[in-house]
Amino acid sequence: MRDFSVKQGGRIRFTVTADAPEHVHLHGYDIEKPVGPQQPARYDVPATINGVFVIELEDAREQIASLTVNP
């Protein structure tokens, strides 16, 4: 599992790859994107909400990262 942080007002940027079809969910921001072979899920969103958020492979219910947005 990976942990990363950004400052509120900045950008949340990360990419997820997967060997099988899945959905990546950025909790708190409620953004879900498909991911799969040769289809990375790319996130580039403004960091508008501070707190700690789970990034999860939604179908497998597996947390893959934790995002902290600092004020």
trRosetta pair geometry for C-beta under 8 A, 3 or more apart (Angstrom, degrees):
i j d omega theta_ij theta_ji phi_ij phi_ji
1 63 6.2 20 -120 116 128 93
1 64 6.2 -172 -122 -171 71 28
1 65 6.2 170 -170 -90 74 36
1 66 6.9 46 161 -11 115 91
2 64 7.0 6 26 148 89 70
2 65 4.4 -21 69 -111 85 96
2 66 7.6 -164 98 27 47 63
3 65 6.8 165 -83 -164 32 72
3 66 4.7 -12 -112 62 82 99
3 67 7.9 -179 -155 -76 55 28
3 68 7.3 27 -177 -8 95 104
4 14 7.2 151 51 -76 151 131
4 65 6.8 -12 14 -174 94 120
4 66 7.8 157 26 83 51 57
4 67 6.1 -15 72 -113 78 66
4 68 7.5 -156 105 29 35 78
5 67 7.1 137 -99 -168 43 54
5 68 4.0 -24 -106 70 99 98
5 69 7.2 177 -157 -79 72 25
5 70 5.9 43 177 -19 120 107
6 10 4.7 -136 174 79 107 127
6 11 7.0 -111 -161 76 150 34
6 12 5.6 -147 20 -89 156 66
6 47 4.9 -153 106 -72 124 157
6 67 7.4 -11 12 -169 97 99
6 68 7.7 164 26 87 53 57
6 69 5.8 -17 70 -113 84 70
6 70 7.4 -166 94 23 34 81
7 10 4.7 86 64 -12 78 123
7 47 6.8 128 92 88 36 149
7 69 7.5 78 -174 -164 10 64
7 70 5.4 -44 -112 69 57 94
8 47 5.3 -136 -122 124 40 103
8 48 7.0 71 -157 -138 88 16
8 49 7.6 -138 -121 77 108 10
8 50 4.8 -49 -67 -71 132 99
8 69 5.3 83 -75 162 77 100
8 70 6.4 -126 -13 89 84 40
8 71 5.2 -6 15 -116 137 39
9 46 7.7 -25 -151 -172 23 96
9 47 6.4 -33 27 76 24 95
9 48 7.9 80 -75 -97 38 49
10 46 7.9 167 99 -153 28 59
10 47 5.0 13 64 26 68 129
11 44 6.1 -3 180 -164 121 72
11 45 7.0 149 -158 76 71 29
11 46 6.2 -54 -105 -103 62 43
11 47 6.4 -159 -103 -14 8 93
12 26 7.5 111 136 -152 148 151
12 29 7.6 -135 44 -43 161 162
12 43 6.0 -40 119 136 95 115
12 44 7.4 174 83 -139 59 25
12 45 5.0 -13 54 62 105 83
12 46 7.5 32 10 111 87 7
12 47 5.1 121 -40 -73 91 88
12 67 6.6 32 -138 -159 123 146
12 69 7.3 -53 -74 -86 114 111
13 43 6.5 178 -135 96 31 74
13 44 5.1 22 -106 -106 85 74
14 42 8.0 -173 96 -149 38 48
14 43 5.3 6 54 52 72 111
14 55 7.6 -31 82 -121 150 165
14 65 7.3 -128 166 84 167 173
15 40 5.1 11 -175 167 106 130
15 41 6.9 157 -157 80 55 51
15 42 5.0 -14 -105 -104 89 71
15 43 7.3 -166 -77 21 41 71
16 24 4.7 137 53 -91 155 154
16 35 5.3 -51 102 -107 103 159
16 40 6.5 159 76 -164 43 78
16 41 4.5 -7 55 56 99 103
16 43 7.9 43 -5 -9 96 105
16 55 7.7 -170 -67 162 135 124
16 64 7.0 85 -125 100 125 155
17 35 6.8 -171 -136 -175 22 118
17 40 4.9 -41 -87 -105 77 93
17 41 8.0 -169 -73 21 33 71
18 21 7.5 118 103 -105 128 9
18 22 4.9 -97 165 26 173 124
18 35 4.6 95 12 126 119 109
18 36 5.8 -44 78 -104 105 29
18 37 7.3 -85 95 -52 65 48
18 41 8.0 29 -4 -3 108 105
18 57 7.3 120 -99 -117 138 122
19 37 6.2 27 -159 -76 37 90
20 36 6.4 -51 144 -134 24 82
20 37 7.2 17 -84 -32 24 92
21 34 7.1 -23 -158 -167 86 102
21 35 7.6 151 -150 87 41 48
21 36 4.0 -6 -94 -97 58 127
21 37 7.8 -56 -55 8 62 77
22 34 7.5 144 82 -158 41 57
22 35 5.2 -25 69 68 88 93
22 36 6.5 155 19 -76 66 71
22 57 5.1 -31 177 -157 137 102
22 58 7.2 147 173 42 81 73
22 59 5.4 -135 -141 31 71 118
22 60 6.6 -25 -132 -9 121 106
23 32 5.3 16 172 -179 114 107
23 33 7.0 163 -157 80 69 30
23 34 5.7 -44 -101 -100 71 51
23 35 6.9 147 -111 17 20 83
23 57 7.3 119 69 -165 49 53
23 58 4.2 -35 86 41 103 123
23 59 5.7 106 25 -26 91 93
24 32 6.8 166 82 -151 45 57
24 33 5.3 -15 57 60 96 83
24 34 7.9 120 14 -148 79 4
24 35 5.2 54 -21 -16 108 130
24 41 4.4 175 26 86 136 166
24 43 7.9 -114 115 -45 131 116
24 55 6.8 2 -175 -178 96 92
24 56 7.4 157 -154 81 52 41
24 57 6.5 -35 -97 -100 62 52
24 58 7.0 -170 -103 -13 9 94
24 64 7.7 -57 -130 37 98 137
25 30 7.9 -20 -166 -141 94 38
25 31 7.3 158 -152 84 50 45
25 32 4.5 -14 -100 -99 78 91
25 54 8.0 17 100 106 93 90
25 55 7.2 171 84 -153 50 47
25 56 5.0 -18 59 62 98 91
25 57 8.0 132 16 -127 84 6
25 58 4.4 87 -18 -70 119 110
26 29 4.8 -12 116 56 111 113
26 30 7.5 -62 85 4 73 9
26 31 4.6 3 48 57 111 94
26 32 7.5 -158 21 -72 66 45
26 43 6.3 102 -48 -120 143 151
26 45 7.6 174 88 28 165 146
26 53 6.4 37 -180 143 75 133
26 55 5.6 -11 -104 -107 65 83
26 67 7.2 7 -148 13 98 148
27 30 7.2 26 -144 -74 36 51
27 53 5.1 -175 78 -167 80 88
27 54 4.4 27 25 57 134 84
27 55 7.3 -141 11 -76 82 34
27 56 6.6 47 -31 3 108 112
28 49 6.0 -164 158 100 108 139
28 51 6.2 -165 -137 80 148 126
28 53 3.9 -95 15 -110 137 119
28 54 7.8 132 -13 29 100 63
29 45 6.3 107 -173 114 153 158
29 49 6.6 -175 -80 34 77 127
29 53 6.8 33 -6 -151 89 162
31 43 6.9 117 108 -123 140 111
31 45 6.5 -161 -28 -52 165 157
32 58 6.2 17 -135 -40 120 152
33 41 4.0 139 100 -146 121 111
33 42 7.7 -109 146 43 168 41
33 43 7.2 -158 3 -71 144 84
34 39 6.6 -18 119 136 97 132
34 41 6.7 -176 88 -86 31 106
35 39 6.1 176 -153 105 37 87
35 40 6.4 3 -136 -153 94 30
35 41 3.9 -66 -74 -25 106 109
36 39 4.5 22 56 51 80 116
47 50 7.9 59 160 -83 97 60
47 69 4.8 180 -169 -134 111 120
49 69 6.3 93 91 70 54 154
50 69 4.7 -138 -123 105 49 95
50 70 6.4 28 -141 -164 111 9
50 71 4.7 -17 -89 -62 164 77
51 68 7.6 -120 121 -143 29 57
51 69 6.1 13 40 50 48 96
52 66 6.3 -2 -174 -180 98 104
52 67 7.2 159 -157 84 49 49
52 68 5.1 -17 -103 -101 77 76
52 69 8.0 -166 -77 21 32 66
53 66 7.2 153 78 -162 43 57
53 67 4.6 -20 63 64 96 100
53 68 7.8 173 19 -81 71 30
53 69 7.1 28 -1 -6 114 102
54 63 5.3 -76 -159 -122 108 110
54 65 7.9 137 -167 83 45 53
54 66 6.4 -30 -106 -108 50 69
54 67 7.9 -136 -47 22 6 83
55 63 7.1 97 71 -159 50 69
55 64 5.6 -67 106 65 93 85
55 65 4.0 -1 53 62 124 96
55 66 7.0 -147 15 -73 86 21
55 67 6.0 80 -34 -20 108 106
56 61 6.9 -10 179 -147 124 34
56 62 6.5 153 -159 78 77 38
56 63 5.1 -46 -98 -98 85 53
56 64 6.6 146 -118 8 27 81
57 60 4.4 8 110 44 117 110
57 61 7.4 -49 87 12 74 13
57 62 4.5 3 47 57 108 94
57 64 5.8 78 -25 -32 90 119
58 61 7.2 15 -175 -74 30 48
63 66 7.2 26 173 -62 122 80
